[in-house]
């Protein structure tokens, strides 16, 4: 292995090890998420941008983009249970973290719109 490959490999591993991992406290089982998604009192929040929301979302979901989530804290604090989702799960995890920092503890990530749709299609 030459020096150039070694440097690339080191940069790669440094990048992987510096990635923030999902905190365990935000993780819930698929069974628990299924119950939440199908509960009529759960608010499903699509945290993607309005254009993506307009193209496709889960049944009954509302759109509160991640960039505006803090502007909606009063509304979200009044909800019994909140399930957030996006395209790949990253923004959903960021939304959970942000909401928890603001005292909203009844929030969970279903990760992706596809996950929520799959759950809704099972029933």
RAPEDA-V263383 format. One record per residue. N is the residue number from 1. RES is the residue in one letter. PHI is phi in degrees with one decimal (none if undefined). PSI is psi in degrees with one decimal (NA if undefined). OMEGA is omega as a letter, one per 40 degrees, with the letter a starting at -180 (* if undefined). Layout:
BEGIN
<<N & RES & PHI & PSI & OMEGA> <N & RES & PHI & PSI & OMEGA>>
END
This chain:
BEGIN
<<1 & X & none & 128.6 & a> <2 & X & -86.2 & 171.5 & a> <3 & X & -60.2 & -38.9 & a> <4 & X & -61.8 & -44.6 & i> <5 & X & -65.3 & -37.2 & i> <6 & X & -63.9 & -43.5 & i> <7 & X & -63.1 & -45.6 & i> <8 & X & -60.6 & -43.1 & i> <9 & X & -63.0 & -42.9 & i> <10 & X & -63.7 & -41.7 & i> <11 & X & -63.6 & -42.1 & i> <12 & X & -59.6 & -50.2 & a> <13 & X & -67.9 & -33.2 & i> <14 & X & -64.7 & -40.9 & i> <15 & X & -63.9 & -42.5 & i> <16 & X & -65.2 & -44.4 & a> <17 & X & -72.1 & -21.4 & a> <18 & X & -87.6 & -10.1 & i> <19 & X & -64.6 & 137.0 & i> <20 & X & -74.1 & 132.9 & i> <21 & X & -90.3 & 155.6 & i> <22 & X & -70.5 & 133.1 & a> <23 & X & -74.2 & 142.7 & a> <24 & X & -63.4 & -32.6 & a> <25 & X & -65.0 & -20.7 & i> <26 & X & -86.3 & -12.4 & a> <27 & X & -83.2 & 131.5 & i> <28 & X & -131.9 & 158.9 & a> <29 & X & -70.8 & 160.5 & i> <30 & X & -60.7 & -37.0 & i> <31 & X & -61.6 & -43.0 & i> <32 & X & -66.6 & -41.8 & i> <33 & X & -62.8 & -40.4 & i> <34 & X & -59.0 & -44.2 & i> <35 & X & -61.9 & -41.9 & a> <36 & X & -66.6 & -46.2 & a> <37 & X & -61.5 & -36.3 & a> <38 & X & -88.4 & -6.9 & i> <39 & X & -74.9 & 125.1 & a> <40 & X & -65.4 & -17.6 & i> <41 & X & -90.6 & -3.5 & i> <42 & X & -82.0 & 134.9 & i> <43 & X & -95.0 & 120.0 & i> <44 & X & -90.6 & 120.5 & a> <45 & X & -117.5 & 115.6 & i> <46 & X & -87.1 & 114.9 & a> <47 & X & -95.0 & 12.5 & i> <48 & X & -78.2 & 171.3 & i> <49 & X & -68.4 & 155.2 & a> <50 & X & -54.0 & -35.4 & a> <51 & X & -64.2 & -41.2 & i> <52 & X & -69.5 & -39.5 & i> <53 & X & -60.0 & -43.2 & a> <54 & X & -64.8 & -32.8 & i> <55 & X & -70.3 & -40.9 & a> <56 & X & -170.6 & 135.9 & i> <57 & X & -154.7 & 179.0 & i> <58 & X & -83.5 & 154.9 & i> <59 & X & -58.6 & 130.3 & i> <60 & X & 79.6 & 3.0 & a> <61 & X & -77.9 & 150.5 & i> <62 & X & -110.6 & 158.3 & a> <63 & X & -106.3 & 115.7 & i> <64 & X & -130.6 & 95.0 & a> <65 & X & -56.6 & 147.4 & a> <66 & X & -51.1 & -39.7 & a> <67 & X & -63.0 & -21.2 & a> <68 & X & -114.1 & 10.4 & a> <69 & X & -61.9 & -38.5 & a> <70 & X & -68.3 & -24.5 & i> <71 & X & -74.9 & -9.7 & a> <72 & X & -114.8 & 18.3 & a> <73 & X & -60.6 & -41.1 & a> <74 & X & -59.4 & -45.5 & i> <75 & X & -62.9 & -46.8 & a> <76 & X & -67.5 & -33.3 & i> <77 & X & -63.9 & -23.7 & a> <78 & X & -85.2 & -5.2 & a> <79 & X & -88.2 & 143.5 & i> <80 & X & -65.2 & -44.8 & a> <81 & X & -153.8 & 140.0 & a> <82 & X & -127.4 & 131.4 & i> <83 & X & -121.0 & 122.4 & a> <84 & X & -107.4 & 154.4 & i> <85 & X & -157.6 & 164.6 & i> <86 & X & -151.0 & -146.0 & i> <87 & X & -85.1 & -47.3 & a> <88 & X & -120.8 & -5.1 & i> <89 & X & 101.3 & -18.3 & a> <90 & X & -66.5 & -48.7 & i> <91 & X & -66.0 & -34.9 & i> <92 & X & -62.6 & -43.6 & i> <93 & X & -64.5 & -38.4 & i> <94 & X & -65.0 & -39.2 & i> <95 & X & -64.2 & -43.6 & i> <96 & X & -59.0 & -47.5 & a> <97 & X & -60.6 & -45.7 & a> <98 & X & -63.6 & -44.6 & i> <99 & X & -65.9 & -40.5 & i> <100 & X & -63.8 & -37.6 & i> <101 & X & -63.3 & -25.4 & a> <102 & X & -99.0 & 18.2 & i> <103 & X & 86.6 & 6.2 & i> <104 & X & -96.5 & 106.1 & a> <105 & X & -101.0 & -11.1 & a> <106 & X & -92.7 & 42.7 & a> <107 & X & -122.5 & 138.8 & a> <108 & X & -139.2 & 154.0 & i> <109 & X & -103.0 & 128.3 & i> <110 & X & -96.7 & 6.3 & i> <111 & X & 70.0 & -76.1 & a> <112 & X & -121.9 & 158.9 & i> <113 & X & -61.8 & -33.6 & i> <114 & X & -64.8 & -38.5 & i> <115 & X & -61.6 & -46.9 & a> <116 & X & -64.4 & -43.4 & i> <117 & X & -62.4 & -41.2 & i> <118 & X & -62.6 & -41.0 & i> <119 & X & -64.5 & -46.0 & a> <120 & X & -63.8 & -32.7 & a> <121 & X & -77.1 & -17.3 & i> <122 & X & -73.2 & -27.0 & a> <123 & X & -88.8 & NA & *>>
END
